[in-house]
């Protein structure tokens, strides 16, 4: 059995003090939003408590589906690298960027420089989609983060990534792998249009044509389970988790992460999902179990 852990949207606090020049951009609205609201929602002690519990579960691998930063300040990326190093070695942790990590176009360059070892293929090359094999598990990382105008949080996978995704899924199926697709923006969402994945239909079409066993995402800060079409099964579970730093009672769902216990063989995979989250008292405990 292989145990995969999934957390997302840690929005690492505290926010570094920005230079005035760094705020002459979309970052200004993000900084104001952080000062007025988000710093009360995303609490470092909550994140630390959640991560301590995750580590106690001894998962075989950890998937982090984006938004490690808040307004993509350069110093946020180095701080996030320190956090990743404490979370686990690059061979044991896989990361994709979120929209906050690509708040401005320079954010992607910062992410690749600082987090490259956590976002690369097994041969060491960096790019999207990437492929990482861990036994019978195939992790495929997509990037949906794009720089947008103020007050926008849309995402896009893009034609180039989608063109490569199908062949990757086919190749991993032939090798008998349990295929896990990671993307920040959910392909199915009730969020308003300015927060959605622009090419969700195209991503769902690729999954429908080529199949997968599991899709992981973040972004909406909610515990989510939707089903995508798959020609050979009842569907592909698309699972989202709340922000890993969300304080209870503040916004959306409180901080939580999922464990996926994967077993079996091609054509007969089993996957049980266990959700562990922060309670109103500040402890972390099991919230539910679901067989996917």
C-alpha positions in Angstrom: 0.0 0.0 0.0 1.1 3.5 -0.8 0.0 6.5 1.3 -0.2 9.9 -0.4 -0.8 13.0 1.6 -2.3 16.1 0.1 -2.4 19.7 1.4 -2.8 23.0 -0.3 -2.9 26.8 -0.1 -0.7 27.3 3.0 -0.4 31.0 2.3 2.6 31.2 4.5 2.5 33.8 7.2 3.7 36.3 8.2 3.9 38.4 5.1 7.4 40.0 4.6 7.5 43.8 4.8 7.6 44.9 1.1 9.6 47.7 -0.4 7.3 50.5 -1.6 8.4 49.8 -5.2 7.2 46.2 -5.0 3.7 47.4 -4.3 3.4 49.5 -7.5 1.5 46.7 -9.1 -1.3 44.2 -8.4 0.6 43.4 -5.2 -0.9 46.6 -3.7 -4.4 45.3 -3.6 -3.2 42.0 -2.3 -1.2 43.7 0.5 -4.2 45.7 1.5 -6.4 42.6 1.5 -3.8 40.8 3.6 -3.7 43.6 6.2 -7.5 43.9 6.4 -8.6 40.3 6.4 -6.3 37.5 5.2 -3.7 37.7 8.0 -6.5 36.8 10.4 -7.5 33.8 8.3 -4.1 32.3 7.4 -2.4 31.6 10.7 1.0 30.1 10.9 0.4 28.2 14.2 -2.6 26.5 12.6 -0.4 25.4 9.7 2.3 24.2 12.0 -0.1 22.1 14.0 -1.6 20.6 10.9 1.8 19.7 9.4 3.0 18.2 12.7 0.0 15.9 12.6 0.6 15.1 8.9 4.2 14.1 9.7 3.0 11.8 12.4 1.1 9.8 9.8 4.3 8.7 8.0 2.9 9.2 4.5 5.1 7.9 1.6 4.7 11.1 -0.3 3.2 14.6 0.0 1.5 16.6 -2.7 1.2 20.4 -2.3 -1.1 22.0 -4.8 -0.1 25.6 -4.8 -0.4 29.0 -3.2 2.5 28.8 -0.8 2.9 32.6 -1.1 0.4 35.5 -0.8 1.5 38.3 -3.1 4.5 36.7 -4.8 7.2 38.8 -3.1 10.7 37.5 -3.8 11.3 36.9 -0.1 8.2 34.8 0.1 9.6 32.2 -2.2 12.8 31.7 -0.2 10.8 31.5 3.0 8.5 28.9 1.2 11.6 26.9 0.2 12.6 26.8 3.9 9.2 25.5 4.7 9.3 22.9 2.0 12.7 21.7 3.2 11.2 21.2 6.7 8.2 19.4 5.2 10.4 16.8 3.4 13.1 16.2 0.9 12.3 16.9 -2.8 12.1 13.2 -3.6 9.3 12.9 -1.0 7.3 16.1 -1.8 5.8 17.3 -5.1 4.7 20.9 -5.6 2.8 22.9 -8.2 2.3 26.7 -8.2 -1.0 28.4 -7.6 -2.4 31.8 -8.7 -0.9 33.6 -5.7 2.5 32.2 -6.6 2.2 33.7 -10.1 0.5 36.9 -8.9 2.8 38.7 -11.3 4.6 37.1 -14.2 7.9 37.2 -12.4 6.5 34.9 -9.8 6.9 31.8 -11.9 10.7 32.5 -12.3 11.0 32.9 -8.5 9.1 29.6 -8.0 11.3 27.7 -10.5 14.4 29.1 -9.0 13.5 28.3 -5.4 11.3 25.3 -5.7 12.7 23.6 -8.8 13.8 20.4 -7.0 10.2 20.0 -5.8 8.6 20.6 -9.2 10.9 18.6 -11.5 10.7 15.4 -13.5 12.6 12.4 -12.2 15.5 13.2 -14.5 15.9 16.6 -12.9 14.4 18.7 -15.7 11.9 21.3 -14.7 8.7 22.2 -16.5 5.0 21.5 -16.8 3.5 19.0 -17.0 6.1 17.1 -15.0 6.1 13.4 -14.2 7.3 11.7 -11.0 7.2 7.9 -10.5 7.0 6.6 -7.0 6.6 2.8 -7.3 3.3 2.2 -9.1 2.2 5.8 -8.4 2.6 8.3 -11.3 2.4 12.0 -10.2 1.7 14.5 -13.0 2.0 18.1 -12.1 0.3 20.8 -14.1 0.6 24.6 -13.6 -2.7 26.6 -13.8 -1.2 29.8 -12.3 -1.2 32.8 -14.5 -0.6 36.5 -13.9 -4.0 38.3 -13.9 -5.4 41.8 -13.4 -6.3 43.0 -9.9 -9.3 41.3 -8.4 -8.9 38.4 -10.8 -7.9 34.9 -9.7 -8.5 32.8 -12.8 -6.3 30.0 -14.0 -5.3 28.4 -17.2 -3.5 25.1 -18.0 -3.0 26.0 -21.6 -2.9 24.1 -24.9 0.8 23.2 -24.6 0.4 21.4 -21.3 -2.9 19.8 -22.3 -1.3 18.4 -25.5 1.4 16.7 -23.4 -1.0 15.5 -20.7 -2.9 13.0 -22.8 0.2 11.0 -23.9 1.6 11.0 -20.4 -1.6 9.5 -19.1 -1.6 6.9 -21.8 2.0 6.0 -21.2 1.5 5.6 -17.5 -1.6 3.5 -18.0 0.5 1.1 -20.2 3.0 0.9 -17.4 0.3 -0.1 -15.0 0.5 3.1 -12.8 -2.0 4.7 -10.5 -2.2 8.1 -12.2 -2.5 11.2 -10.0 -3.0 14.6 -11.7 -2.2 17.7 -9.7 -3.6 21.1 -10.6 -4.2 24.2 -8.5 -7.6 25.4 -9.9 -10.4 22.9 -9.7 -11.9 21.6 -13.0 -15.4 21.7 -11.3 -16.2 24.7 -9.1 -19.0 26.8 -7.7 -16.7 29.8 -7.4 -17.5 33.0 -9.2 -16.2 33.3 -12.8 -13.3 35.6 -11.8 -11.8 32.7 -9.8 -12.3 29.7 -12.1 -10.2 27.7 -14.4 -10.7 29.2 -17.8 -10.0 26.0 -19.8 -11.7 23.6 -17.3 -13.7 22.1 -20.2 -10.6 21.2 -22.1 -8.9 19.6 -19.1 -12.0 17.6 -18.4 -12.0 16.4 -22.0 -8.4 15.2 -21.8 -9.3 13.3 -18.6 -12.4 11.8 -20.3 -10.4 10.6 -23.3 -7.3 9.3 -21.5 -8.4 8.5 -18.0 -6.8 8.9 -14.6 -7.2 7.5 -11.1 -7.2 10.7 -9.1 -7.1 14.5 -9.5 -5.9 16.7 -6.7 -6.5 20.5 -6.4 -6.8 23.4 -4.0 -7.7 27.1 -4.7 -11.3 27.2 -3.4 -10.3 26.6 0.2 -13.0 24.0 0.6 -13.2 20.3 1.1 -14.5 19.2 -2.3 -15.2 15.9 -4.1 -16.4 15.9 -7.6 -16.3 13.2 -10.3 -14.9 13.6 -13.8 -15.9 11.4 -16.7 -13.7 8.4 -17.5 -14.5 6.0 -20.3 -13.5 2.9 -18.3 -14.8 3.6 -14.8 -17.6 5.4 -12.9 -15.5 8.5 -12.9 -12.3 10.1 -11.7 -12.5 11.7 -8.2 -11.4 15.3 -8.3 -10.6 16.2 -4.7 -9.9 19.6 -3.1 -8.8 20.5 0.4 -9.2 23.6 2.5 -6.3 26.0 3.0 -3.8 24.3 5.3 -3.5 27.5 7.4 -7.2 28.4 7.7 -8.1 29.2 11.3 -11.4 27.7 12.4 -14.5 29.9 12.1 -12.8 32.5 10.0 -13.4 31.8 6.3 -14.5 28.8 4.2 -13.5 25.5 5.8 -10.9 25.2 8.6 -7.5 23.8 7.8 -7.4 20.1 6.8 -5.4 17.6 4.7 -6.2 14.3 3.1 -4.5 10.9 3.1 -5.0 8.5 0.2 -4.3 4.9 0.9 -3.7 3.4 -2.5 -3.6 -0.4 -3.0 -4.3 -3.1 -5.6 -3.2 -3.4 -9.2 -4.2 -2.1 -12.6 -7.9 -2.6 -13.2 -8.4 -3.3 -9.5 -7.0 -0.2 -7.7 -8.5 0.7 -4.3 -8.2 4.1 -2.8 -9.5 5.1 0.7 -9.4 8.8 1.6 -9.0 9.9 5.2 -9.5 13.6 6.0 -7.8 15.0 9.1 -8.5 18.6 10.1 -8.2 21.3 12.7 -11.1 21.3 15.3 -12.5 24.5 17.0 -10.3 23.6 20.0 -7.2 23.8 17.8 -6.5 20.0 17.8 -6.2 17.9 14.7 -8.3 14.8 14.3 -9.9 12.5 11.8 -13.0 13.9 10.2 -14.1 11.3 7.7 -13.2 8.3 5.6 -14.4 7.7 2.1 -13.6 4.9 -0.4 -13.1 6.6 -3.8 
